[in-house]
Amino acid sequence: MNVLVFLIPVSLFLGGLGLAAFLWSLRANQYEDLEGDAWRILSEDDDTPRADD
């Protein structure tokens, strides 16, 4: 039972740290353009030439 005195504050701290990281990512507009990455993968407008085998 003494281990719970240690584990509960640690788990609350880690949960708060995860929540703070999530809120930071929301404020930094990390989730603003979700479809842009999907279209960027499909586009063939690369500046680097392809190596022909």
PDBQT receptor file of N, H, CA, C and O in Angstrom, charges set to zero:
ATOM      1  N   MET A   1       0.808  -1.208   0.000  1.00  0.00    +0.000 N 
ATOM      2  CA  MET A   1       0.000   0.000   0.000  1.00  0.00    +0.000 C 
ATOM      3  C   MET A   1       0.847   1.266   0.000  1.00  0.00    +0.000 C 
ATOM      4  O   MET A   1       0.399   2.318  -0.455  1.00  0.00    +0.000 OA
ATOM      5  N   ASN A   2       2.060   1.165   0.505  1.00  0.00    +0.000 N 
ATOM      6  H   ASN A   2       2.425   0.310   0.875  1.00  0.00    +0.000 HD
ATOM      7  CA  ASN A   2       2.907   2.352   0.526  1.00  0.00    +0.000 C 
ATOM      8  C   ASN A   2       3.335   2.770  -0.871  1.00  0.00    +0.000 C 
ATOM      9  O   ASN A   2       3.658   3.935  -1.104  1.00  0.00    +0.000 OA
ATOM     10  N   VAL A   3       3.336   1.815  -1.805  1.00  0.00    +0.000 N 
ATOM     11  H   VAL A   3       3.073   0.869  -1.615  1.00  0.00    +0.000 HD
ATOM     12  CA  VAL A   3       3.748   2.143  -3.162  1.00  0.00    +0.000 C 
ATOM     13  C   VAL A   3       2.709   3.050  -3.837  1.00  0.00    +0.000 C 
ATOM     14  O   VAL A   3       3.056   3.810  -4.741  1.00  0.00    +0.000 OA
ATOM     15  N   LEU A   4       1.456   2.981  -3.414  1.00  0.00    +0.000 N 
ATOM     16  H   LEU A   4       1.174   2.363  -2.679  1.00  0.00    +0.000 HD
ATOM     17  CA  LEU A   4       0.423   3.845  -3.979  1.00  0.00    +0.000 C 
ATOM     18  C   LEU A   4       0.673   5.313  -3.653  1.00  0.00    +0.000 C 
ATOM     19  O   LEU A   4       0.298   6.194  -4.426  1.00  0.00    +0.000 OA
ATOM     20  N   VAL A   5       1.291   5.574  -2.536  1.00  0.00    +0.000 N 
ATOM     21  H   VAL A   5       1.596   4.858  -1.908  1.00  0.00    +0.000 HD
ATOM     22  CA  VAL A   5       1.621   6.950  -2.158  1.00  0.00    +0.000 C 
ATOM     23  C   VAL A   5       2.599   7.537  -3.175  1.00  0.00    +0.000 C 
ATOM     24  O   VAL A   5       2.607   8.747  -3.405  1.00  0.00    +0.000 OA
ATOM     25  N   PHE A   6       3.402   6.704  -3.766  1.00  0.00    +0.000 N 
ATOM     26  H   PHE A   6       3.396   5.722  -3.579  1.00  0.00    +0.000 HD
ATOM     27  CA  PHE A   6       4.357   7.139  -4.774  1.00  0.00    +0.000 C 
ATOM     28  C   PHE A   6       3.750   7.123  -6.182  1.00  0.00    +0.000 C 
ATOM     29  O   PHE A   6       3.973   8.046  -6.965  1.00  0.00    +0.000 OA
ATOM     30  N   LEU A   7       2.985   6.079  -6.500  1.00  0.00    +0.000 N 
ATOM     31  H   LEU A   7       2.803   5.329  -5.864  1.00  0.00    +0.000 HD
ATOM     32  CA  LEU A   7       2.487   5.899  -7.863  1.00  0.00    +0.000 C 
ATOM     33  C   LEU A   7       1.379   6.866  -8.249  1.00  0.00    +0.000 C 
ATOM     34  O   LEU A   7       1.326   7.296  -9.401  1.00  0.00    +0.000 OA
ATOM     35  N   ILE A   8       0.507   7.217  -7.342  1.00  0.00    +0.000 N 
ATOM     36  H   ILE A   8       0.549   6.868  -6.406  1.00  0.00    +0.000 HD
ATOM     37  CA  ILE A   8      -0.599   8.124  -7.670  1.00  0.00    +0.000 C 
ATOM     38  C   ILE A   8      -0.093   9.513  -8.052  1.00  0.00    +0.000 C 
ATOM     39  O   ILE A   8      -0.534  10.031  -9.077  1.00  0.00    +0.000 OA
ATOM     40  N   PRO A   9       0.801  10.147  -7.298  1.00  0.00    +0.000 N 
ATOM     41  CA  PRO A   9       1.308  11.454  -7.746  1.00  0.00    +0.000 C 
ATOM     42  C   PRO A   9       2.097  11.376  -9.055  1.00  0.00    +0.000 C 
ATOM     43  O   PRO A   9       2.023  12.286  -9.880  1.00  0.00    +0.000 OA
ATOM     44  N   VAL A  10       2.849  10.291  -9.245  1.00  0.00    +0.000 N 
ATOM     45  H   VAL A  10       2.909   9.551  -8.575  1.00  0.00    +0.000 HD
ATOM     46  CA  VAL A  10       3.607  10.146 -10.490  1.00  0.00    +0.000 C 
ATOM     47  C   VAL A  10       2.655  10.025 -11.674  1.00  0.00    +0.000 C 
ATOM     48  O   VAL A  10       2.882  10.645 -12.714  1.00  0.00    +0.000 OA
ATOM     49  N   SER A  11       1.602   9.241 -11.532  1.00  0.00    +0.000 N 
ATOM     50  H   SER A  11       1.418   8.737 -10.688  1.00  0.00    +0.000 HD
ATOM     51  CA  SER A  11       0.653   9.071 -12.630  1.00  0.00    +0.000 C 
ATOM     52  C   SER A  11      -0.108  10.367 -12.896  1.00  0.00    +0.000 C 
ATOM     53  O   SER A  11      -0.387  10.683 -14.053  1.00  0.00    +0.000 OA
ATOM     54  N   LEU A  12      -0.446  11.113 -11.869  1.00  0.00    +0.000 N 
ATOM     55  H   LEU A  12      -0.219  10.856 -10.929  1.00  0.00    +0.000 HD
ATOM     56  CA  LEU A  12      -1.101  12.405 -12.073  1.00  0.00    +0.000 C 
ATOM     57  C   LEU A  12      -0.172  13.394 -12.761  1.00  0.00    +0.000 C 
ATOM     58  O   LEU A  12      -0.609  14.168 -13.612  1.00  0.00    +0.000 OA
ATOM     59  N   PHE A  13       1.100  13.375 -12.399  1.00  0.00    +0.000 N 
ATOM     60  H   PHE A  13       1.455  12.746 -11.707  1.00  0.00    +0.000 HD
ATOM     61  CA  PHE A  13       2.070  14.259 -13.046  1.00  0.00    +0.000 C 
ATOM     62  C   PHE A  13       2.229  13.904 -14.517  1.00  0.00    +0.000 C 
ATOM     63  O   PHE A  13       2.245  14.797 -15.365  1.00  0.00    +0.000 OA
ATOM     64  N   LEU A  14       2.347  12.619 -14.837  1.00  0.00    +0.000 N 
ATOM     65  H   LEU A  14       2.334  11.894 -14.149  1.00  0.00    +0.000 HD
ATOM     66  CA  LEU A  14       2.513  12.204 -16.226  1.00  0.00    +0.000 C 
ATOM     67  C   LEU A  14       1.254  12.486 -17.049  1.00  0.00    +0.000 C 
ATOM     68  O   LEU A  14       1.352  12.857 -18.219  1.00  0.00    +0.000 OA
ATOM     69  N   GLY A  15       0.093  12.316 -16.459  1.00  0.00    +0.000 N 
ATOM     70  H   GLY A  15       0.013  12.014 -15.509  1.00  0.00    +0.000 HD
ATOM     71  CA  GLY A  15      -1.156  12.658 -17.148  1.00  0.00    +0.000 C 
ATOM     72  C   GLY A  15      -1.250  14.148 -17.425  1.00  0.00    +0.000 C 
ATOM     73  O   GLY A  15      -1.678  14.557 -18.504  1.00  0.00    +0.000 OA
ATOM     74  N   GLY A  16      -0.851  14.962 -16.451  1.00  0.00    +0.000 N 
ATOM     75  H   GLY A  16      -0.503  14.629 -15.575  1.00  0.00    +0.000 HD
ATOM     76  CA  GLY A  16      -0.838  16.412 -16.651  1.00  0.00    +0.000 C 
ATOM     77  C   GLY A  16       0.177  16.836 -17.699  1.00  0.00    +0.000 C 
ATOM     78  O   GLY A  16      -0.061  17.771 -18.463  1.00  0.00    +0.000 OA
ATOM     79  N   LEU A  17       1.307  16.145 -17.732  1.00  0.00    +0.000 N 
ATOM     80  H   LEU A  17       1.500  15.385 -17.112  1.00  0.00    +0.000 HD
ATOM     81  CA  LEU A  17       2.322  16.435 -18.744  1.00  0.00    +0.000 C 
ATOM     82  C   LEU A  17       1.806  16.099 -20.145  1.00  0.00    +0.000 C 
ATOM     83  O   LEU A  17       2.037  16.853 -21.090  1.00  0.00    +0.000 OA
ATOM     84  N   GLY A  18       1.115  14.978 -20.277  1.00  0.00    +0.000 N 
ATOM     85  H   GLY A  18       0.927  14.366 -19.509  1.00  0.00    +0.000 HD
ATOM     86  CA  GLY A  18       0.510  14.614 -21.560  1.00  0.00    +0.000 C 
ATOM     87  C   GLY A  18      -0.562  15.598 -21.975  1.00  0.00    +0.000 C 
ATOM     88  O   GLY A  18      -0.653  15.950 -23.151  1.00  0.00    +0.000 OA
ATOM     89  N   LEU A  19      -1.372  16.048 -21.039  1.00  0.00    +0.000 N 
ATOM     90  H   LEU A  19      -1.298  15.762 -20.083  1.00  0.00    +0.000 HD
ATOM     91  CA  LEU A  19      -2.399  17.043 -21.340  1.00  0.00    +0.000 C 
ATOM     92  C   LEU A  19      -1.776  18.364 -21.756  1.00  0.00    +0.000 C 
ATOM     93  O   LEU A  19      -2.261  19.011 -22.684  1.00  0.00    +0.000 OA
ATOM     94  N   ALA A  20      -0.711  18.771 -21.087  1.00  0.00    +0.000 N 
ATOM     95  H   ALA A  20      -0.316  18.245 -20.333  1.00  0.00    +0.000 HD
ATOM     96  CA  ALA A  20      -0.029  20.015 -21.450  1.00  0.00    +0.000 C 
ATOM     97  C   ALA A  20       0.573  19.920 -22.846  1.00  0.00    +0.000 C 
ATOM     98  O   ALA A  20       0.529  20.889 -23.604  1.00  0.00    +0.000 OA
ATOM     99  N   ALA A  21       1.135  18.761 -23.196  1.00  0.00    +0.000 N 
ATOM    100  H   ALA A  21       1.171  17.974 -22.581  1.00  0.00    +0.000 HD
ATOM    101  CA  ALA A  21       1.696  18.582 -24.538  1.00  0.00    +0.000 C 
ATOM    102  C   ALA A  21       0.599  18.622 -25.591  1.00  0.00    +0.000 C 
ATOM    103  O   ALA A  21       0.798  19.189 -26.665  1.00  0.00    +0.000 OA
ATOM    104  N   PHE A  22      -0.554  18.031 -25.300  1.00  0.00    +0.000 N 
ATOM    105  H   PHE A  22      -0.716  17.571 -24.428  1.00  0.00    +0.000 HD
ATOM    106  CA  PHE A  22      -1.670  18.071 -26.241  1.00  0.00    +0.000 C 
ATOM    107  C   PHE A  22      -2.193  19.490 -26.418  1.00  0.00    +0.000 C 
ATOM    108  O   PHE A  22      -2.464  19.913 -27.542  1.00  0.00    +0.000 OA
ATOM    109  N   LEU A  23      -2.337  20.223 -25.332  1.00  0.00    +0.000 N 
ATOM    110  H   LEU A  23      -2.116  19.879 -24.419  1.00  0.00    +0.000 HD
ATOM    111  CA  LEU A  23      -2.815  21.602 -25.441  1.00  0.00    +0.000 C 
ATOM    112  C   LEU A  23      -1.813  22.479 -26.177  1.00  0.00    +0.000 C 
ATOM    113  O   LEU A  23      -2.210  23.374 -26.924  1.00  0.00    +0.000 OA
ATOM    114  N   TRP A  24      -0.520  22.236 -25.978  1.00  0.00    +0.000 N 
ATOM    115  H   TRP A  24      -0.198  21.509 -25.371  1.00  0.00    +0.000 HD
ATOM    116  CA  TRP A  24       0.496  22.976 -26.723  1.00  0.00    +0.000 C 
ATOM    117  C   TRP A  24       0.366  22.703 -28.218  1.00  0.00    +0.000 C 
ATOM    118  O   TRP A  24       0.468  23.622 -29.030  1.00  0.00    +0.000 OA
ATOM    119  N   SER A  25       0.141  21.433 -28.584  1.00  0.00    +0.000 N 
ATOM    120  H   SER A  25       0.058  20.686 -27.924  1.00  0.00    +0.000 HD
ATOM    121  CA  SER A  25       0.027  21.103 -30.001  1.00  0.00    +0.000 C 
ATOM    122  C   SER A  25      -1.221  21.724 -30.614  1.00  0.00    +0.000 C 
ATOM    123  O   SER A  25      -1.213  22.083 -31.792  1.00  0.00    +0.000 OA
ATOM    124  N   LEU A  26      -2.286  21.856 -29.842  1.00  0.00    +0.000 N 
ATOM    125  H   LEU A  26      -2.293  21.564 -28.885  1.00  0.00    +0.000 HD
ATOM    126  CA  LEU A  26      -3.473  22.534 -30.359  1.00  0.00    +0.000 C 
ATOM    127  C   LEU A  26      -3.200  24.014 -30.587  1.00  0.00    +0.000 C 
ATOM    128  O   LEU A  26      -3.606  24.566 -31.610  1.00  0.00    +0.000 OA
ATOM    129  N   ARG A  27      -2.521  24.662 -29.653  1.00  0.00    +0.000 N 
ATOM    130  H   ARG A  27      -2.191  24.215 -28.822  1.00  0.00    +0.000 HD
ATOM    131  CA  ARG A  27      -2.239  26.096 -29.787  1.00  0.00    +0.000 C 
ATOM    132  C   ARG A  27      -1.202  26.388 -30.853  1.00  0.00    +0.000 C 
ATOM    133  O   ARG A  27      -1.166  27.496 -31.389  1.00  0.00    +0.000 OA
ATOM    134  N   ALA A  28      -0.351  25.411 -31.175  1.00  0.00    +0.000 N 
ATOM    135  H   ALA A  28      -0.379  24.512 -30.740  1.00  0.00    +0.000 HD
ATOM    136  CA  ALA A  28       0.680  25.594 -32.197  1.00  0.00    +0.000 C 
ATOM    137  C   ALA A  28       0.159  25.215 -33.585  1.00  0.00    +0.000 C 
ATOM    138  O   ALA A  28       0.936  25.145 -34.537  1.00  0.00    +0.000 OA
ATOM    139  N   ASN A  29      -1.141  24.970 -33.707  1.00  0.00    +0.000 N 
ATOM    140  H   ASN A  29      -1.772  25.027 -32.934  1.00  0.00    +0.000 HD
ATOM    141  CA  ASN A  29      -1.798  24.644 -34.979  1.00  0.00    +0.000 C 
ATOM    142  C   ASN A  29      -1.200  23.418 -35.649  1.00  0.00    +0.000 C 
ATOM    143  O   ASN A  29      -1.012  23.408 -36.866  1.00  0.00    +0.000 OA
ATOM    144  N   GLN A  30      -0.901  22.392 -34.877  1.00  0.00    +0.000 N 
ATOM    145  H   GLN A  30      -1.053  22.400 -33.889  1.00  0.00    +0.000 HD
ATOM    146  CA  GLN A  30      -0.343  21.171 -35.438  1.00  0.00    +0.000 C 
ATOM    147  C   GLN A  30      -1.393  20.362 -36.185  1.00  0.00    +0.000 C 
ATOM    148  O   GLN A  30      -1.038  19.551 -37.040  1.00  0.00    +0.000 OA
ATOM    149  N   TYR A  31      -2.663  20.553 -35.891  1.00  0.00    +0.000 N 
ATOM    150  H   TYR A  31      -2.951  21.212 -35.196  1.00  0.00    +0.000 HD
ATOM    151  CA  TYR A  31      -3.742  19.771 -36.504  1.00  0.00    +0.000 C 
ATOM    152  C   TYR A  31      -4.533  20.593 -37.505  1.00  0.00    +0.000 C 
ATOM    153  O   TYR A  31      -5.679  20.256 -37.804  1.00  0.00    +0.000 OA
ATOM    154  N   GLU A  32      -3.953  21.654 -38.027  1.00  0.00    +0.000 N 
ATOM    155  H   GLU A  32      -3.023  21.928 -37.784  1.00  0.00    +0.000 HD
ATOM    156  CA  GLU A  32      -4.701  22.562 -38.887  1.00  0.00    +0.000 C 
ATOM    157  C   GLU A  32      -4.938  21.987 -40.282  1.00  0.00    +0.000 C 
ATOM    158  O   GLU A  32      -6.054  22.074 -40.795  1.00  0.00    +0.000 OA
ATOM    159  N   ASP A  33      -3.928  21.410 -40.898  1.00  0.00    +0.000 N 
ATOM    160  H   ASP A  33      -3.022  21.340 -40.482  1.00  0.00    +0.000 HD
ATOM    161  CA  ASP A  33      -4.036  20.955 -42.281  1.00  0.00    +0.000 C 
ATOM    162  C   ASP A  33      -3.794  19.451 -42.348  1.00  0.00    +0.000 C 
ATOM    163  O   ASP A  33      -2.696  19.009 -42.683  1.00  0.00    +0.000 OA
ATOM    164  N   LEU A  34      -4.821  18.670 -42.029  1.00  0.00    +0.000 N 
ATOM    165  H   LEU A  34      -5.714  19.030 -41.757  1.00  0.00    +0.000 HD
ATOM    166  CA  LEU A  34      -4.650  17.222 -42.011  1.00  0.00    +0.000 C 
ATOM    167  C   LEU A  34      -4.668  16.620 -43.408  1.00  0.00    +0.000 C 
ATOM    168  O   LEU A  34      -4.008  15.610 -43.651  1.00  0.00    +0.000 OA
ATOM    169  N   GLU A  35      -5.417  17.226 -44.334  1.00  0.00    +0.000 N 
ATOM    170  H   GLU A  35      -5.953  18.047 -44.137  1.00  0.00    +0.000 HD
ATOM    171  CA  GLU A  35      -5.492  16.675 -45.679  1.00  0.00    +0.000 C 
ATOM    172  C   GLU A  35      -4.323  17.109 -46.548  1.00  0.00    +0.000 C 
ATOM    173  O   GLU A  35      -4.055  16.475 -47.569  1.00  0.00    +0.000 OA
ATOM    174  N   GLY A  36      -3.632  18.152 -46.179  1.00  0.00    +0.000 N 
ATOM    175  H   GLY A  36      -3.850  18.667 -45.350  1.00  0.00    +0.000 HD
ATOM    176  CA  GLY A  36      -2.506  18.619 -46.973  1.00  0.00    +0.000 C 
ATOM    177  C   GLY A  36      -1.382  17.601 -47.045  1.00  0.00    +0.000 C 
ATOM    178  O   GLY A  36      -0.769  17.426 -48.099  1.00  0.00    +0.000 OA
ATOM    179  N   ASP A  37      -1.106  16.933 -45.943  1.00  0.00    +0.000 N 
ATOM    180  H   ASP A  37      -1.604  17.075 -45.087  1.00  0.00    +0.000 HD
ATOM    181  CA  ASP A  37      -0.062  15.910 -45.938  1.00  0.00    +0.000 C 
ATOM    182  C   ASP A  37      -0.427  14.741 -46.843  1.00  0.00    +0.000 C 
ATOM    183  O   ASP A  37       0.436  14.189 -47.525  1.00  0.00    +0.000 OA
ATOM    184  N   ALA A  38      -1.697  14.364 -46.851  1.00  0.00    +0.000 N 
ATOM    185  H   ALA A  38      -2.398  14.813 -46.297  1.00  0.00    +0.000 HD
ATOM    186  CA  ALA A  38      -2.127  13.258 -47.694  1.00  0.00    +0.000 C 
ATOM    187  C   ALA A  38      -1.966  13.609 -49.168  1.00  0.00    +0.000 C 
ATOM    188  O   ALA A  38      -1.541  12.763 -49.956  1.00  0.00    +0.000 OA
ATOM    189  N   TRP A  39      -2.294  14.828 -49.554  1.00  0.00    +0.000 N 
ATOM    190  H   TRP A  39      -2.639  15.515 -48.914  1.00  0.00    +0.000 HD
ATOM    191  CA  TRP A  39      -2.138  15.225 -50.954  1.00  0.00    +0.000 C 
ATOM    192  C   TRP A  39      -0.676  15.428 -51.319  1.00  0.00    +0.000 C 
ATOM    193  O   TRP A  39      -0.291  15.200 -52.465  1.00  0.00    +0.000 OA
ATOM    194  N   ARG A  40       0.142  15.851 -50.371  1.00  0.00    +0.000 N 
ATOM    195  H   ARG A  40      -0.171  16.036 -49.439  1.00  0.00    +0.000 HD
ATOM    196  CA  ARG A  40       1.558  16.049 -50.637  1.00  0.00    +0.000 C 
ATOM    197  C   ARG A  40       2.268  14.735 -50.941  1.00  0.00    +0.000 C 
ATOM    198  O   ARG A  40       3.226  14.713 -51.714  1.00  0.00    +0.000 OA
ATOM    199  N   ILE A  41       1.809  13.647 -50.342  1.00  0.00    +0.000 N 
ATOM    200  H   ILE A  41       1.030  13.666 -49.714  1.00  0.00    +0.000 HD
ATOM    201  CA  ILE A  41       2.400  12.345 -50.610  1.00  0.00    +0.000 C 
ATOM    202  C   ILE A  41       2.113  11.928 -52.045  1.00  0.00    +0.000 C 
ATOM    203  O   ILE A  41       2.969  11.340 -52.708  1.00  0.00    +0.000 OA
ATOM    204  N   LEU A  42       0.909  12.232 -52.527  1.00  0.00    +0.000 N 
ATOM    205  H   LEU A  42       0.214  12.710 -51.990  1.00  0.00    +0.000 HD
ATOM    206  CA  LEU A  42       0.503  11.790 -53.852  1.00  0.00    +0.000 C 
ATOM    207  C   LEU A  42       1.063  12.650 -54.981  1.00  0.00    +0.000 C 
ATOM    208  O   LEU A  42       1.124  12.194 -56.123  1.00  0.00    +0.000 OA
ATOM    209  N   SER A  43       1.466  13.861 -54.691  1.00  0.00    +0.000 N 
ATOM    210  H   SER A  43       1.417  14.231 -53.764  1.00  0.00    +0.000 HD
ATOM    211  CA  SER A  43       1.950  14.737 -55.758  1.00  0.00    +0.000 C 
ATOM    212  C   SER A  43       3.337  14.318 -56.203  1.00  0.00    +0.000 C 
ATOM    213  O   SER A  43       4.138  13.830 -55.406  1.00  0.00    +0.000 OA
ATOM    214  N   GLU A  44       3.612  14.513 -57.482  1.00  0.00    +0.000 N 
ATOM    215  H   GLU A  44       2.961  14.910 -58.130  1.00  0.00    +0.000 HD
ATOM    216  CA  GLU A  44       4.903  14.146 -58.054  1.00  0.00    +0.000 C 
ATOM    217  C   GLU A  44       5.723  15.378 -58.405  1.00  0.00    +0.000 C 
ATOM    218  O   GLU A  44       6.509  15.346 -59.352  1.00  0.00    +0.000 OA
ATOM    219  N   ASP A  45       5.556  16.434 -57.675  1.00  0.00    +0.000 N 
ATOM    220  H   ASP A  45       4.918  16.459 -56.905  1.00  0.00    +0.000 HD
ATOM    221  CA  ASP A  45       6.267  17.682 -57.939  1.00  0.00    +0.000 C 
ATOM    222  C   ASP A  45       7.555  17.754 -57.144  1.00  0.00    +0.000 C 
ATOM    223  O   ASP A  45       7.824  18.758 -56.486  1.00  0.00    +0.000 OA
ATOM    224  N   ASP A  46       8.346  16.706 -57.200  1.00  0.00    +0.000 N 
ATOM    225  H   ASP A  46       8.127  15.890 -57.735  1.00  0.00    +0.000 HD
ATOM    226  CA  ASP A  46       9.616  16.685 -56.481  1.00  0.00    +0.000 C 
ATOM    227  C   ASP A  46      10.675  17.456 -57.253  1.00  0.00    +0.000 C 
ATOM    228  O   ASP A  46      10.693  17.431 -58.483  1.00  0.00    +0.000 OA
ATOM    229  N   ASP A  47      11.543  18.130 -56.545  1.00  0.00    +0.000 N 
ATOM    230  H   ASP A  47      11.528  18.150 -55.545  1.00  0.00    +0.000 HD
ATOM    231  CA  ASP A  47      12.634  18.844 -57.176  1.00  0.00    +0.000 C 
ATOM    232  C   ASP A  47      13.821  17.934 -57.475  1.00  0.00    +0.000 C 
ATOM    233  O   ASP A  47      14.685  18.277 -58.281  1.00  0.00    +0.000 OA
ATOM    234  N   THR A  48      13.860  16.795 -56.836  1.00  0.00    +0.000 N 
ATOM    235  H   THR A  48      13.157  16.516 -56.181  1.00  0.00    +0.000 HD
ATOM    236  CA  THR A  48      14.987  15.886 -57.026  1.00  0.00    +0.000 C 
ATOM    237  C   THR A  48      14.688  14.956 -58.206  1.00  0.00    +0.000 C 
ATOM    238  O   THR A  48      13.571  14.454 -58.331  1.00  0.00    +0.000 OA
ATOM    239  N   PRO A  49      15.668  14.730 -59.059  1.00  0.00    +0.000 N 
ATOM    240  CA  PRO A  49      15.420  13.816 -60.195  1.00  0.00    +0.000 C 
ATOM    241  C   PRO A  49      15.379  12.370 -59.732  1.00  0.00    +0.000 C 
ATOM    242  O   PRO A  49      16.049  11.981 -58.775  1.00  0.00    +0.000 OA
ATOM    243  N   ARG A  50      14.578  11.589 -60.432  1.00  0.00    +0.000 N 
ATOM    244  H   ARG A  50      14.033  11.905 -61.209  1.00  0.00    +0.000 HD
ATOM    245  CA  ARG A  50      14.483  10.159 -60.103  1.00  0.00    +0.000 C 
ATOM    246  C   ARG A  50      15.637   9.412 -60.716  1.00  0.00    +0.000 C 
ATOM    247  O   ARG A  50      16.076   9.729 -61.822  1.00  0.00    +0.000 OA
ATOM    248  N   ALA A  51      16.126   8.429 -60.010  1.00  0.00    +0.000 N 
ATOM    249  H   ALA A  51      15.770   8.172 -59.112  1.00  0.00    +0.000 HD
ATOM    250  CA  ALA A  51      17.204   7.594 -60.526  1.00  0.00    +0.000 C 
ATOM    251  C   ALA A  51      16.576   6.437 -61.297  1.00  0.00    +0.000 C 
ATOM    252  O   ALA A  51      15.875   5.607 -60.719  1.00  0.00    +0.000 OA
ATOM    253  N   ASP A  52      16.825   6.386 -62.582  1.00  0.00    +0.000 N 
ATOM    254  H   ASP A  52      17.395   7.061 -63.052  1.00  0.00    +0.000 HD
ATOM    255  CA  ASP A  52      16.270   5.309 -63.409  1.00  0.00    +0.000 C 
ATOM    256  C   ASP A  52      17.139   4.072 -63.274  1.00  0.00    +0.000 C 
ATOM    257  O   ASP A  52      18.364   4.143 -63.365  1.00  0.00    +0.000 OA
ATOM    258  N   ASP A  53      16.494   2.947 -63.059  1.00  0.00    +0.000 N 
ATOM    259  H   ASP A  53      15.499   2.889 -62.985  1.00  0.00    +0.000 HD
ATOM    260  CA  ASP A  53      17.241   1.686 -62.918  1.00  0.00    +0.000 C 
ATOM    261  C   ASP A  53      17.552   1.067 -64.249  1.00  0.00    +0.000 C 
ATOM    262  O   ASP A  53      18.173   0.006 -64.307  1.00  0.00    +0.000 OA
TER     263      ASP A  53
